[in-house]
Amino acid sequence: MTGDPTKDLLTLYLEHLRTLRDVSPHTLRAARADLSDFERVLVDRDPDARIEHADRLSVRHYLRDLADRNSARTIQRKLASLRGFYRWLIQRDTRTDSPLDGIQNPKQGRPLPEPVSVDTLLALLDTPPLDKPAGRRDRAILELLYAAGLRVSELTNLDLADVDRIDRQVRATGKGRKTRLVPIHQRCVDALEAYLPDRGVFLGNGGFTEDHGALFLNQRGGRLTSRSVRRILDKAVLSCAAGQSLHPHQLRHSFATHLLDSGVDLRHIQELLGHSSLSTTQIYTHVGVDHLVRVYDSAHPRASADRDTSN
């Protein structure tokens, strides 16, 4: 491939995208803007620089420039535009390599969900009605999500054997099949005990002759799914007129935020959440379960509410 020598390579590449690749006008505009931006930075450093001759050091200088004025998502897009251009140069034998080789995309941090206020969350937990099996189940689900800061997948994977109502603990299996014991307050235990007799109703609805052991069941007696938990939360939000859209993970984030606001050490919170980082695990191996239970009981808003009503 040689192309028209009267046209610069950047123009030829954009024509290639438009005619041969048939990209959308939006993609074409983004590629033109991204490549022109890189070319501008090159020329600012060296007026004789040409984009087709850029080396890896030039790309690294560009990345430092981008970091001061762009998000990780935007930087990833700009690097993708550059990679496409230099792949095309290699295909047409203008270059033998790409200056993007070995350049990693910046990690794009996931924004944490907004925590829910304590008052809103306590009202939400009391929303599912207790006069029907599904309502008692839903109350137990919401109480447990907030009481233990569980991921939804951890909750739906719970079996009956994972709940110790006497010692008020739940054995959760997190990422990497790593298990942890998480304390729960008495209000959550009460909600679970109110629901447990209804499991037989759900099993009967599904025609199960043997109990398969899943803690939370759907109306047909099968294990509840993460999608069903989302519907349960959506229904509770509508019923209590919370006026916002909540994701189940916000209960986990609120659990951590409320404990932190109550003065609990961040190391204890990370142990309760079961973070999978090896360095985190090594730091917190000395934190005993008994100490975590005492810390939890003194700080969890739901447990605090129980103490206030008993006084």
N, C-alpha and C positions, 0 to 999 in steps of 0.2 A: 504494500500500500504506500502510495506516495502523496496523493492529493494535489491540490492546486498550490504551487510554490508562491503565488502572489498573496495568499492568505496566511495569516499567522496560525499556529497550531491550535491555539485556544478557540479561535473562530471555527476551524475545521472540526474540532471535537464537538462543539455545540451543534454544528450542522449534522454530524454523525448521530448525535443523540436524537435530534429532531426527525431525521429522515430514515435512518436505518434502525434505530432503537424504538422510534415512535413513542418517546416518553411524553408524559402529560405536560401542558404548558407550565403548570406549577413546578414540576420537577426540573424543567429546563431553566426556569427563572432562578430556582434555588442553586442549580449547578453553576450558572453564570455568575451569580452573586458570590458564591463561595470561592470559585476559582479567581475571580477578580480581586477578592479580598486578600487572598494569599499572594497574588501577584503584586498588589499594592504594598504589602508588608515587605516583600522581597526588594522592591525598587526603593523603598524608603531606606533600607539598609545599604543597598548598592544600586546606584542608578543604571548600571549596565547589566543587572541581573535579568535573566530570562526564566520564565516559569518552567520551561521544559528541561532546564539544566539544574534545577534545584537539588540540593543534597539533603541528607538526613539532618545535618546540623541546622540547616535553614528551616526544616520542618519543626525541629525542637524549639527554635527561637519563636516560630509562629505559635506553637502551642502555649508558650509562656505568655505571649501577647494575648491569645484568646482567653486564657484563664482569668485575665483581669477584667474581661468585659462580656463573657458569655457563660451560659449554663452548661453543664455536662452534656445535656441532650443536644444543644446546638453544636457543641464541639464535635460530638460524634457524627452529626450530619455533615459538617464541613469536612471532616476526615474521610467520610465515605465518598464525598464528591472528589476529593483529591485522589483517593485510591482508584476511582473509576477512570480519571484522566490519565494517570500514569500506567494503568493496565493497557489503556488504548495506545499509549506511546510505545509500550513494549510490543504490542501486537503489530504495530506498523514499523517495527525495527528502528525506531528513533532512539529508544533507550534499551539497555539490557537488564535493568533492574528498576525498582521503585524506591524512592526516598522514604516511602511509608513502611518499608519492610522493617519489622521489629518495633514499630510504633504502636503502643497499646491505646485503646480507647480509654478515656477517663471513666472511672466507676461512677455510675449514676446513683446517687443516694436516694433511697425511697423515703419520701416524707412520712413522718409518723402521723397517724390519724389523730384528729383532735380529741382530747379526752372529754368525757361527758361530766358535767358537774355532779357532785354528790347528791344534791337534792333531786335532780332530774333522774339520776340513775336509781335512787331508792324508790321513786315513784314508778319507774318503769318495771322494777322487779315485782311490785305489788299489783301489776296490771292483769296478768292472766287469771281468769276466774277459777275458783276452787270447787265449783259445783259439778264439774264434769272431768272425766279421766284426762282428756287432752289438755284441759286447763291446768290440772295439777302437774302433769308432765312438763308443760311449758314453763310453769313457775319454777320447777326444779331445775330445768335447763338454764334459765336465766340466772337463777341464784348461784348455780355451780360455776358458770362461766365467769361471773364476777368474783365469787368467793375465792376461786383458785387461780384466776388469771390464765385459764386454759386457752390454747389454740382450739379452733372449732374441730379440727381433725382429731385432736387429743380427746375432746369430749365425745365425739361420735364413736371413737374406738374403745371407749370405756366398757368394761364388763362389770357385772355385779361384784365379782371378786376383787375388783380394783378399789372398791369403796369400803373403808373401815369407819363405820358410824360410831363405834365405841370410842376409838382414839381420835375421831374427827380428822381423818386423813384420806387423801385420794392418791392412788398410784397412777401417774400419768406417763404415757410413753410418747416422747417427743421425737424430734428429728434425729436421724441416725439410730433409731430404736433405743435411745437413751431414756431410762426410766428415772423418775424422781418422786418423792413423797411430798405432797403439798397439803398443809393444814387447811381445814375449812371451819367456819364458825357454826355455832349451834343453829342459827336461823336456816342455814343451808341444809344441815342434817335433818331438821324438821320438814323442810320442803321435800327432801328425798324420801323420807319415811311416809309422807302423805301420798307420794306418787307410787311407791313400790307395789302396793296391792293392785294397782291398775295394770301392771305389766301382764298379769294373767288375762285381763280383759282383751288387751291387744293381741296376745298370743292366741287366744281363742278366736278372735276375729279372723286371724290368718290361717286357722286350722292347724296350728302347730301342736303336735302331741308331746314334744319334748322341748324343754327350755334351752335355747341356744346360748343364753348367758349375757347377751348384749344388755347394757344398762338402759339405754333409751331406745324405745321402739316406736315405729310408725303405726298407723291405724290398722295395718295388715299384719302386724307382729314382726316385721323385719327391722333390722338395725336402721336407725334414723340416719339420714345423709346430711352433709354440710349444707346442701341447698335447702333442705327442710328447715334447718336451724335458722337460716337467713329469713325464710318466710315467717317463722315463728317470731323472730325479732321485729320484722316489718309490721306484723299484726299488732304486737304489743305497743310499738311506737304510735301507730294510728289510734289505738284504743286510749292511750294516755295523753293524746294530743301534744306530743313532745315537740311538734313543729320542726322536725329535722329528720334527715335520712341518716340512719346509723348502720354501720357494718358490725358484724359480730366481733371483729378484731378490736373494735373500739372499747369493748368491755374489758378485754385483756389490757389494752393500753391504759384505760381508766384505773384498773386495779393497780397497775404499777405507779401511775401518777399520784393517785390518792394516798398510797402508802408512802411515797417519797415526800409528799406534802405534809404527811403526819410525822415526819422526822426519821423514817426508817432508813438505815444505811443502804446505799445503792448496791453494795455487795450482796446484802441479804435479798434484795429485790431480784437481782439477777439469778440468784440461786433458786428462788421461788418460781421464776419464769422458765428456768431450765435452758438458758442460753447454751448453744452448742459449741461456742468457741473454746478451743483447748486451753488458751491462756486464762479465760474466765473460769473454766472448771478447776484449773490448778490453784487459782487464787482463793477459791471459796470452798475447797475440800475440808477446811477446818471448821466450817460452820455446821454445827450439829443440828439434827432435826428438832430436838427438844428446845434448843435456843430459838430456832426459827418459829416454833409454835408460840413461844412466849412473845416474841417480837410481833408476830402476826396478830395475836389476840389483843395486844395493847394498841394496835394502830389501825386495823381494818375498819372502815366506817360502819359496815353492817354489824360487826361484832360490838363496836362502840355503841351503836344504837340499841342493841340488846341489853347492854349494861345500864344504859340510861333508863330504859323502861322497867328494869328490875329494881331500881332504887326507889 
